[in-house]
Amino acid sequence: MFTLILLASLPNLECPEWLPGTNQVLPAGVTLAKEEKLKNNLRCFCEIVKPAENECTQTRAPEICRRRTNNWIDENITRLVLDNRVTARRWRLITVEP
């Protein structure tokens, strides 16, 4: 219970949606395709989430910081990977003989 209170006291990790291949934030009303959203979240993990975890561990209990990071991964990466796997196109190879 105490762990949940400490976890709730940490600031949320907010990630911008970048225009693919740039440092520009997407304008309002523009959304990313699922594949680009996954790439955006992976970039966010490297540039925002992991450095925030490292900073957090300097002032708080490391397990609380890792739990916040793991929750973020579950919500923002694992879910997208599973969604993409379910909706991915299936290619079929058909052999045509004369």
C-alpha positions in Angstrom: 0.0 0.0 0.0 2.8 2.4 0.9 4.5 1.6 -2.4 1.4 2.6 -4.3 1.3 5.9 -2.5 4.9 6.6 -3.3 4.3 5.6 -6.9 1.4 7.9 -7.2 3.5 10.8 -5.8 5.9 10.5 -8.8 5.2 12.8 -11.7 3.7 11.2 -14.8 6.0 10.6 -17.7 4.7 12.7 -20.6 6.0 12.1 -24.1 5.4 14.3 -27.1 4.4 12.8 -30.5 7.2 13.8 -32.8 7.0 14.2 -36.5 8.8 11.0 -37.7 12.5 11.6 -38.3 12.5 15.1 -36.8 12.4 16.9 -33.4 9.2 18.7 -34.3 6.1 17.9 -32.2 3.1 16.9 -34.3 0.5 19.7 -34.7 -2.8 19.4 -33.0 -5.2 17.0 -34.7 -2.5 15.0 -36.5 -2.1 11.4 -35.4 0.5 8.8 -36.0 0.0 5.4 -37.6 0.4 2.4 -35.2 3.9 1.6 -36.5 5.0 5.3 -36.1 3.4 5.5 -32.7 5.5 2.5 -31.6 8.7 4.1 -32.9 7.7 7.3 -31.2 7.3 5.5 -27.9 10.6 3.7 -28.2 12.3 7.0 -28.8 10.5 8.4 -25.8 11.7 5.6 -23.7 15.3 6.3 -24.7 15.1 10.1 -24.4 12.6 10.7 -21.6 11.6 7.6 -19.6 15.0 6.0 -18.9 16.7 9.3 -18.0 13.8 10.1 -15.7 14.2 6.7 -14.0 17.9 7.4 -13.5 17.2 10.8 -12.0 14.4 9.3 -9.9 16.7 6.7 -8.4 19.0 9.4 -7.1 16.3 10.8 -4.8 13.9 7.9 -4.2 13.8 4.1 -3.7 15.0 2.4 -6.9 12.2 -0.1 -6.9 9.6 2.6 -7.0 11.3 4.2 -10.0 11.6 0.9 -11.8 8.0 0.1 -11.2 7.0 3.5 -12.7 9.1 2.7 -15.7 7.7 -0.8 -16.0 4.2 0.5 -15.8 5.0 3.0 -18.6 6.4 0.2 -20.8 3.3 -1.9 -20.2 1.0 0.9 -21.2 3.0 2.4 -24.1 5.1 -0.3 -25.7 3.8 -3.7 -24.8 0.2 -2.8 -25.6 1.1 -1.4 -29.0 3.2 -4.4 -29.9 0.4 -6.8 -29.0 -2.1 -4.6 -30.9 0.1 -4.6 -34.0 0.6 -8.4 -33.8 -3.1 -9.0 -33.7 -3.9 -6.6 -36.6 -0.8 -7.3 -38.7 -1.3 -8.3 -42.3 -0.8 -11.9 -43.1 1.1 -12.7 -46.3 0.4 -15.8 -48.1 2.6 -17.5 -50.7 0.8 -19.3 -53.4 2.6 -21.5 -55.9 1.0 -21.6 -59.3 2.1 -24.5 -61.5 1.5 -24.6 -65.2 
